Amino acid sequence: MSAILSAVQVVEESLRKIGAYSINDSAADGTELRVGLTWLDLIMAHLSGSTQIFWLIRNEVSLPLVTAQRSYQLPNALNASAPTNDLQFINGATLIDETGSRTPLTMLDYQTYNAVTNKDDVGDPTGVYVERLVNPVLYTYPVAQFDVSAGQTRRIELSVQTFANTVSGNRPAAGVQSEGSLQHGLRQSWQKWAIYELAASLGDGTVRNLPSGRLDRLRDVAIVAKKELLAFENRENFDAPNQTAYRDY
């Protein structure tokens, strides 16, 4: 299996690309290393916020519903399956009752949900609206109402995309792994892209001021690598029906 670099190793390789860390040096400069970690954190946050990233998707995240309750603070309202990296997007939702019956729910946008005359209508939910605050709030419509004493239950199974791992040089020290073993959370195939993308960010005045030609070469490698990864590695693999070419006889 291809090697998984630590976040520090990714930053070190990026510093090499801009001439800030020689292979003959015993260690990278501590300040430059922490600046590099902060920028790696920013880059990964931008990646996860600009496209669907399959390794950040968590399925079967369960939200137990409370009868007659319309809104739920996320991630606090989720059960033990809640992701530890908090929620960035919700990709889909399914209503499940006590019998295991599953009903897909419509993801409502703000205009559609805001146009509902009585948001307190009761019944089995057919849709959900997610208010994307720092801590998102999920609203169900209609509001679930069921007989708990009769053993009835309702829960929503969510498919979510989380935030990327935190590797920022400004992160809180408490509860964080030692810097040398900090994990970036990227799949191995994305590490080359991360090194070149980070090198371009560090070489544009953040750590070094590289000539425009060298910066452009770093950016070009990063752009090509990202396009190739999004086109292939970041796609689901599944069996599709054979395609038969149309022939006009």
Secondary structure, 3 states (H helix, E strand, C coil): CCCCCCHHHHHHHHHHHCCCCCCCCCCCCHHHHHHHHHHHHHHHHHHHHHCCCHHHEEEEEEEECCCCCCEEECCCCCCCCCCCCCEEEEEEEEEEECCCCEEEEEEECHHHHHCCCCCCCECCCCEEEEECCCCCEEEEECECCCCHHHCCCEEEEEEEEECCCCCCCCCCCCCCCCHHHCCCCCCHHHHHHHHHHHHHHHCECCCCECCHHHHHHHHHHHHHHHHHHHHHHCCCCCCCCCCCCCCCC
